[in-house]
């Protein structure tokens, strides 16, 4: 493990995550390999939450009208940039699962 980034939550708890190498410019350095994040844990996740809310709107408000929506993506946390969606291959990684219940109101039956 290269090092840790410590994020504080809104209530003061510490969340330590494995450090992610940032590609741009300067780097945060610490003697013991642990650096303090520039944002709170919640603040770092704001962009990821907005992305999830946006994706849910796309699948819930469309013509498909699923009973359930699951969205899965990897998240990396960095000391300065906060959280970002991790790539699974050459492109970003996103898994979407839609489900329908045959007993749901408005479900059509084949007779």
Phi, psi and omega in degrees: 000133182287322182171182181236152171244128178258123175252139174263140175275172179301331180265010173095356178291155180254130175246117180260130179232155178297135183292145176249131178293120177269137187281332188270150169032238189283162178234146173275133184233145179219150181296319183266006178086001179250128177240154178270131180291152180281345182233167171286164178301315179297319179296323179294329183270358181306314181294323179292318177299317179298321178295318179295317178298318179296315179296319178298319177301317181301315185276330179281323186271356181280188182284345182289324180046061180289156174285330180219145177229128173240130177236128182233129172210151179282144180236132173249145180244134178232150186302316185264320185273348181082219184261147175212156182285126184279147177276143178262333175220220178287338178252174177294153184259123178211127177243130179237130176238126177249142179224148177231140177260130180294341181263005182291146177303135179087357179288135181277146178246144180268111177231000000 
